[in-house]
Amino acid sequence: MGKQAETAEHQEMIARLKEVRAATIEAARRMTELARERGRIMEALLADGFSQADLARELGVTRQAIQKMIAVGAERRAN
């Protein structure tokens, strides 16, 4: 048998927990959406002749990070 929120303080904490959970779910959804957009932009730039090194320089990351982003995007599209 589970514990019920007995005091006003507990009820407030439970309400805040629910708010944080909802915000976390929305943040995860938005992160996925932004990752897809990033992938589309990267693909377009690569198709226009930018190299992985060019993108890495512009984003301030390594070329290997760009390779991983591309690979993850391709894997998502395949599934």
Backbone as a chain_set.jsonl record, in Angstrom:
{"seq": "MGKQAETAEHQEMIARLKEVRAATIEAARRMTELARERGRIMEALLADGFSQADLARELGVTRQAIQKMIAVGAERRAN", "coords": {"N": [[0.838, -1.175, 0.0], [0.597, 2.203, -0.884], [2.068, 5.346, 0.147], [0.267, 8.192, 1.075], [-0.076, 11.687, 0.266], [0.128, 13.486, 3.023], [0.293, 15.94, 4.322], [-0.064, 19.51, 3.768], [2.334, 20.476, 2.83], [3.487, 18.169, 1.727], [1.629, 17.679, -0.311], [2.074, 19.941, -1.892], [4.682, 19.431, -2.668], [4.325, 17.097, -4.177], [2.721, 18.13, -6.225], [4.573, 19.914, -7.37], [6.484, 18.068, -8.198], [5.038, 16.775, -10.226], [4.813, 18.911, -12.026], [7.509, 19.31, -12.702], [8.065, 16.843, -13.876], [6.37, 16.959, -16.139], [7.558, 19.134, -17.46], [10.057, 18.04, -18.006], [9.41, 15.988, -19.779], [8.441, 17.527, -21.915], [10.781, 18.963, -22.544], [12.438, 16.881, -23.433], [11.014, 16.077, -25.7], [11.248, 18.4, -27.24], [14.017, 18.519, -27.516], [14.497, 16.294, -29.142], [13.164, 17.113, -31.431], [14.715, 19.372, -32.14], [17.181, 18.117, -32.612], [16.59, 16.644, -34.885], [16.106, 18.752, -36.676], [18.645, 19.928, -36.69], [20.06, 17.866, -37.924], [18.865, 17.843, -40.49], [19.672, 20.365, -41.425], [22.449, 20.07, -41.374], [22.77, 18.023, -43.282], [21.885, 19.372, -45.565], [23.843, 21.383, -45.783], [26.135, 19.794, -46.137], [25.455, 18.641, -48.591], [25.621, 20.888, -50.127], [28.292, 21.21, -50.381], [29.851, 21.752, -48.135], [32.311, 20.589, -45.87], [32.757, 17.954, -43.428], [34.652, 18.822, -41.65], [34.441, 21.592, -42.016], [31.888, 22.061, -40.917], [32.341, 21.212, -38.301], [34.191, 23.102, -37.428], [32.628, 25.439, -37.536], [30.696, 24.849, -35.618], [32.201, 24.488, -33.394], [33.084, 22.023, -32.515], [34.488, 18.689, -32.633], [35.536, 16.993, -35.649], [34.939, 14.363, -35.481], [32.759, 14.417, -33.763], [30.877, 15.515, -35.45], [30.724, 13.459, -37.351], [29.568, 11.487, -35.737], [27.078, 12.664, -35.132], [25.939, 12.66, -37.675], [25.884, 9.908, -38.194], [24.147, 8.984, -36.171], [21.807, 10.292, -36.91], [21.354, 9.072, -39.398], [20.953, 6.472, -38.565], [18.611, 6.723, -37.068], [16.816, 7.411, -39.082], [16.788, 5.061, -40.513], [15.462, 3.331, -38.896]], "CA": [[0.0, 0.0, 0.0], [1.424, 3.386, -1.03], [1.924, 6.458, 1.083], [-0.509, 9.315, 0.559], [0.391, 13.01, 0.672], [-0.638, 13.723, 4.236], [0.294, 17.351, 4.738], [-0.09, 20.498, 2.686], [3.694, 20.525, 2.282], [3.634, 16.994, 0.866], [0.785, 17.903, -1.489], [2.786, 20.921, -2.719], [5.847, 18.755, -3.25], [3.811, 16.199, -5.217], [2.307, 18.993, -7.34], [5.795, 20.396, -8.023], [7.056, 16.903, -8.865], [4.282, 16.593, -11.463], [5.202, 20.001, -12.934], [8.871, 19.025, -13.175], [7.953, 15.701, -14.791], [5.802, 17.439, -17.402], [8.573, 19.965, -18.114], [11.095, 17.137, -18.489], [8.88, 15.325, -20.971], [8.415, 18.533, -22.989], [12.169, 19.243, -22.921], [12.92, 15.743, -24.213], [10.356, 16.158, -27.004], [11.852, 19.528, -27.959], [15.389, 18.139, -27.845], [14.411, 15.407, -30.291], [12.785, 17.957, -32.573], [15.878, 20.176, -32.517], [18.204, 17.224, -33.17], [16.18, 16.356, -36.268], [16.347, 19.96, -37.467], [20.094, 20.035, -36.846], [20.451, 16.882, -38.94], [18.439, 18.318, -41.823], [20.533, 21.492, -41.814], [23.778, 19.526, -41.671], [22.691, 17.32, -44.567], [21.795, 20.378, -46.634], [25.158, 22.019, -45.924], [27.033, 18.811, -46.735], [25.069, 18.521, -50.004], [26.067, 22.114, -50.786], [29.743, 21.207, -50.512], [30.577, 21.93, -46.888], [32.9, 19.347, -45.378], [32.543, 17.706, -42.007], [35.585, 19.699, -40.941], [33.854, 22.931, -42.036], [30.799, 22.094, -39.939], [32.933, 21.109, -36.968], [34.781, 24.403, -37.12], [31.545, 26.387, -37.297], [29.982, 24.492, -34.392], [33.133, 24.422, -32.278], [33.19, 20.632, -32.065], [35.435, 17.933, -33.447], [34.998, 16.347, -36.841], [34.387, 13.087, -35.02], [31.423, 14.711, -33.231], [30.012, 15.682, -36.632], [30.505, 12.107, -37.878], [28.633, 10.791, -34.855], [25.758, 13.263, -35.348], [25.454, 12.174, -38.966], [25.597, 8.48, -38.05], [22.954, 8.838, -35.339], [20.689, 10.71, -37.751], [21.114, 8.024, -40.406], [20.415, 5.304, -37.866], [17.209, 7.03, -36.738], [16.009, 7.352, -40.31], [16.706, 3.662, -40.935], [14.549, 2.608, -37.987]], "C": [[0.883, 1.238, 0.0], [1.127, 4.455, -0.003], [1.183, 7.597, 0.395], [0.108, 10.629, 1.049], [-0.476, 13.469, 1.834], [-0.742, 15.199, 4.605], [0.223, 18.252, 3.518], [1.283, 20.587, 2.028], [3.931, 19.347, 1.338], [2.832, 17.172, -0.421], [1.442, 18.888, -2.443], [3.985, 20.271, -3.408], [5.415, 17.816, -4.37], [3.396, 17.008, -6.439], [3.529, 19.498, -8.1], [6.475, 19.265, -8.777], [6.354, 16.656, -10.199], [4.625, 17.671, -12.483], [6.569, 19.733, -13.544], [8.856, 17.865, -14.16], [7.42, 16.148, -16.145], [6.813, 18.284, -18.168], [9.684, 19.101, -18.697], [10.651, 16.429, -19.763], [8.866, 16.293, -22.147], [9.826, 18.852, -23.466], [12.736, 18.115, -23.778], [12.311, 15.754, -25.608], [11.003, 17.256, -27.851], [13.281, 19.207, -28.384], [15.416, 17.235, -29.079], [14.092, 16.195, -31.555], [13.975, 18.78, -33.064], [16.993, 19.321, -33.114], [17.864, 16.872, -34.611], [16.431, 17.56, -37.171], [17.836, 20.152, -37.72], [20.576, 19.084, -37.932], [20.075, 17.314, -40.338], [19.331, 19.456, -42.319], [21.92, 20.987, -42.177], [23.788, 18.811, -43.01], [22.651, 18.303, -45.727], [23.148, 21.046, -46.859], [26.165, 21.064, -46.55], [26.736, 18.651, -48.226], [25.516, 19.743, -50.798], [27.584, 22.251, -50.828], [30.52, 21.503, -49.244], [31.155, 20.573, -46.479], [32.531, 19.16, -43.911], [33.449, 18.608, -41.169], [35.054, 21.13, -40.898], [32.761, 23.065, -40.973], [31.341, 22.044, -38.511], [33.512, 22.445, -36.521], [33.701, 25.415, -36.756], [30.822, 26.125, -35.978], [30.894, 24.431, -33.165], [33.222, 23.042, -31.666], [34.216, 19.929, -32.947], [34.735, 17.362, -34.682], [34.366, 15.012, -36.469], [32.987, 13.292, -34.441], [30.426, 14.877, -34.377], [29.705, 14.308, -37.228], [29.468, 11.365, -37.045], [27.218, 11.345, -35.038], [25.134, 12.75, -36.638], [25.048, 10.701, -38.857], [24.324, 8.242, -37.241], [21.718, 9.222, -36.14], [20.341, 9.656, -38.789], [20.498, 6.793, -39.761], [18.944, 5.531, -37.504], [16.306, 6.931, -37.961], [15.806, 5.921, -40.77], [15.695, 2.878, -40.096], [13.185, 3.16, -38.048]], "O": [[1.82, 1.326, 0.793], [0.072, 4.462, 0.63], [1.465, 7.915, -0.761], [0.732, 10.676, 2.108], [-1.651, 13.797, 1.663], [-1.758, 15.642, 5.14], [0.424, 17.811, 2.386], [1.385, 20.754, 0.812], [4.513, 19.517, 0.267], [3.318, 16.845, -1.504], [1.385, 18.709, -3.66], [4.262, 20.531, -4.579], [6.075, 17.748, -5.406], [3.686, 16.615, -7.569], [3.531, 19.512, -9.33], [6.988, 19.474, -9.876], [7.011, 16.36, -11.197], [4.719, 17.385, -13.677], [6.769, 19.905, -14.746], [9.558, 17.901, -15.17], [7.956, 15.76, -17.183], [6.918, 18.168, -19.389], [10.198, 19.402, -19.774], [11.427, 16.289, -20.709], [9.241, 15.92, -23.258], [10.05, 18.998, -24.667], [13.443, 18.375, -24.752], [12.999, 15.476, -26.59], [11.27, 17.058, -29.036], [13.706, 19.576, -29.479], [16.265, 17.399, -29.955], [14.681, 15.967, -32.612], [14.213, 18.874, -34.268], [17.68, 19.764, -34.035], [18.75, 16.809, -35.463], [16.91, 17.411, -38.294], [18.243, 20.497, -38.829], [21.403, 19.453, -38.765], [20.865, 17.172, -41.271], [19.697, 19.501, -43.494], [22.504, 21.423, -43.169], [24.723, 18.979, -43.793], [23.304, 18.095, -46.75], [23.555, 21.252, -48.003], [26.962, 21.468, -47.396], [27.657, 18.537, -49.035], [25.762, 19.649, -52.0], [28.108, 23.279, -51.258], [31.751, 21.505, -49.276], [30.543, 19.534, -46.723], [32.057, 20.083, -43.247], [33.051, 19.094, -40.11], [35.189, 21.812, -39.882], [32.714, 24.046, -40.231], [30.855, 22.749, -37.627], [33.34, 22.859, -35.374], [33.841, 26.159, -35.786], [30.388, 27.059, -35.304], [30.417, 24.335, -32.034], [33.41, 22.895, -30.458], [34.744, 20.515, -33.892], [33.509, 17.266, -34.737], [33.38, 14.588, -37.072], [32.119, 12.435, -34.609], [29.279, 14.439, -34.286], [28.558, 14.022, -37.571], [28.593, 10.693, -37.59], [26.259, 10.575, -35.094], [23.943, 12.443, -36.683], [24.0, 10.299, -39.363], [23.514, 7.386, -37.596], [20.691, 8.549, -36.056], [19.166, 9.38, -39.03], [19.625, 6.149, -40.343], [18.128, 4.618, -37.626], [15.182, 6.435, -37.884], [14.771, 5.595, -41.352], [15.143, 1.876, -40.553], [12.291, 2.676, -37.354]]}, "num_chains": 1, "name": "protein.A"}
